[in-house]
């Protein structure tokens, strides 16, 4: 018995020394890299997953040609998201324009070890009946249909991120930080190509009564804060609680493992050199990839 305890103690000591040596070696490697080298390395790692790093804000966003574009969007993705580590408030607005039904949706919340927000623009190939909105698969819009989008993300009313882009899916993700969805708020500005499309969107937004908004010319400014319609009940509520418990501890673990560094760029490079498979686990969009098969069986294409 004492012999086994001694073996275990020696094993723990060996692993600790090995971990310390490896950690020191990786830290030295990262510190010797220039900013350009770090950016080049991180870009090559995350761009295949549809993400890009914004160094001036230390946040991540998404590229126009992200692979997620092929999956479109459906309400089923939002329903299944907590099962894959994502807990958020969402504001879907469906409106009819140009002989089609469009969807502009806002999200804010926790995405695994990232807190963040999204604005996505999608459309169907036809006018969708009210009863079928939540089961229809909407497609990502084409390049010529993309709209100018501006996002200001706040954590407990303190500015956290700013994104201004012409996109179909504008996002901002802050890695290693944790928040409940109600701690976050968004000021979103969307500029429409004409008054007809703006009016179609604003009319539904006004009828929903889910958020405050103002219209300035062809631009709509939306303040997405408290979301009474996002309140959960039943098993979904417990799934979200368990998921957030896991997310909070994963954030703490991420910070602890990468604690020699403070910038997300350095933390992510450290994690990659220490455990290369971690990049795939962090940036794979499980909400779309894993939910797509479930959604495809239930959605009308």
N, C-alpha and C positions, 0 to 999 in steps of 0.2 A: 504493500500500500504506500509506504513512505517512498519507495523507489519510483512508483508511478508519479507521485506528487513532484518528486525531484525532476523527473523527465519533463513534466508539463511546465515547470518553472523555467527550466533551461530552454524549452521550446519558445515560451513567451519572451524570454530575454533575447533569444536569437532573432525572432521576428521583429521585436522592437528595435534592435540594432540595425537590422536590414532595412526596416522602414525609415529609420532616421537617416541612414546613409543615402538611400534612394531619394528621399525628400530633399536632402541637402544638395544632391547632384542636380536634380530637376530645377530647384530654385536658382542655382548658379547658372544653369543653361538659359533660363528665361531672363534673368537679370543681364546677361551678356548680349541679348538680342536688342536691336534698335526698334523704335516704334514702327517703322516701315516693315521690318521683317516680321514683327508680331502681327501686324494687320494683314500682310500677305498670307501668313500661315493660317490665321483664323478665317480669312475669307475663303481659302481653299477648302477648309473643313466644313463650313456652315452653308455656303452658297448652294451646294447640291441639294440641301434640304429646303431651300427657298428663303433663307434668312441672310441678313446683312447686319454688320456691327456699325454703330454710330459713335465714334470715339469721343466727340465733344460733349455727349450726354451720358456716355457709358451705358447705352441701352441697345437693344436689338430690335430690328424691324424686318419686314418681309419684302422680297423682290417681286417685280411685276411678272416675271416668268417662273414663279414658284410652282413646283409640281402639284401643290394643292389646288391649283386653278382647274385642273382636270376633273376634280370631284364635285364641283358645284356646292350647293348647300340645301339642307332640309331641316325642319324643326326636330327631326329625330336625332340629328347630330347633337343638338343642345340637350336633349333628354338623356342621351347615353354618356355625355361628356364627364359627369362626376365619377363614373366607373373607371375612367382613364386618367384621373388625377386633376381634372379641371372643374372648378366651382366658380360660377360667374353669374352676374345679372345680365340679362339680354333684353334688347328693345327691338323686336322685329316690326317693321312697318311695310305692309304690302299695299301696293297701289297700282292702278291700271293706267297705262300710258302707251300710245302708239300701237294699239291692238294686242298688247301683251300685259302680263302682270309682272311687276317688278318687286324686288325685295331689297330694302336697305336696312341692314341690321347693325346695332351697336352692342358691344360686349365690354364688360369690365369685371375683373376678378383675379383669381389665382389659377395659374397654369403650371402645375407641378411646383418647381422651385422658382418660378417667375411670377411676379404680379404684372398685370398689364391690361391693355385694352385693344379693341379691334373695331374697325368699321368696314363692312363688306357690302358690295353691290352686286346683285344677281338679277336674273330675269328668267321667265318661262318662255316657251315658244308660242304661248296662246294665252287667252284670258282664263284665269283659274277661278272656279266657283269658290265662294266663301267657305263652304264645307270641306274643300279639298286643299286649302292653303297649307295646312300643317303636314300634309302627307305628300305634297308635290316636290319633286326635285328641281330646284332652280339652278340654272347654269351661270357660270361666271361670265361677266360681260366682255365684249371684245375691246381691243385697244382703243379704237375710235370712239367708244362709248364711255370710257373712263372719265371720272369727274374730279375736279380739284377738291381735295379734302384737307382740312386742318384739324388737328386734335391737340388739345391741352389736357393732360392727365394730372389729377390732383390726389394726393394721399392726405386725408384729414385736412383738406383745404390748403395744403402746401403744394406748390408746383413740383411735379415729378418728371414730366417728359413733355416734349413738344414735337409734333410731326406735321409737316406741310408738304403735300405731294399730290400728284395726279395719279390715281390708282384705282384698282378694283377692290383692293383689300389692304387698307392702311392699318398699321399696327405699331405698338410700342410695348416692349417687354423689358422689365427691370429684373435682372437675374440675382437670385440669392436673397431676395426680400419677400416678406410674407404680409398678407393683408386679407381681411374679410372683404367681400364685395361691397358691403355698405360703407367701408372706410374710403372707398375710391369714388371719384366723380369725374365726369368728362365734359368739356366744352368742345363741341364739334361744329365745324363750319363746312357746309357742302355747297358748292356753286353749280347750279344747273344750267344747261345750254339755252333754255327758253322758259318763258312764263308758264306755258302749258304743263310742262313736266314739273316745275316747281309747285304750281297750284295743285296738281294731282297728289303730290307728296304731302304738302302742307295741310291739305284738307283732311287726309287720313290721320296725320299727326295730331291735328286739332281735335278730331273726333275721339281718338284714343284717350286723350287726357292723361297720358303716362309721363309727360315731361314738359318742361318749359321750353318755349322756342320763340325766336323772332325772325322776321324776314327783312333783309336789306337788299333791295334790288333783286338780283337773281340768286342771292345767297341766303341759306337758312342756317341760323345759329341755334344749336340744341344744347341744353344743359341737362345731362343725364346723371341724376344723383340717386335719390331714394326711389326704389322700385317696388311698389305695393304688389304688382302682379307677379313679381319674382319670388314672393314668399312661398316656401315649400311646405308640404305636409306629408304625412305617411312615411312610407319606406324611403322615398326620395330625400326627405329631410335628414334621415339617419345616414343614408349613403353619403350625403354632402358633409355631415359632421365628421364621419370617419375619414373621408378623403381629406378634409382640411386638417384634421389631427395628424395624418400622415404627411401632408404637405409642410406643415409647420416644423415637424421633426426633420424632414428631409432638407429644409432650408438651413436649419441649425447644423446638420451634419455637413452640408456643402460648405458652409462658412468655416466650420472647424477644420475640415480636411484641407481647405485652401487658405487657411488663415495667415500664412506668410504674406499674402497679397490682399489688396483692397479693391483694385479695379477688376471688373468682370472679364476684361480681355486677358489679364494675367491669370486670374482664377481658372478660366476655361482652358487656357493653354496648359496650366499645371495639371488639371484633371485629365486632359488628353494625353500628356506624356506619362502620367501615372497609370491611367486606365483608358486606353484608346477607344474601347467600345462605348465609353460613357457619352461620347459626342452623339452617336447614333441614338442612344437612349434619351438624351436630352432634347434633341431637335426633331426627332421623328414625330409627325403630327398624328398622334394616335386618335384624336377626335375624328379626323376625316378618314384615315386609312382603315381603322378597325370598325368604325361605324358605317363605312360606305357599303359593305356587303349587307349589313342588316338593313340599312336604309334602302338599298336597291331592291331588296325583296318586297319592301312595303310601299315604296313610292311609285307613283305613276310617272313614267318618263315622257 
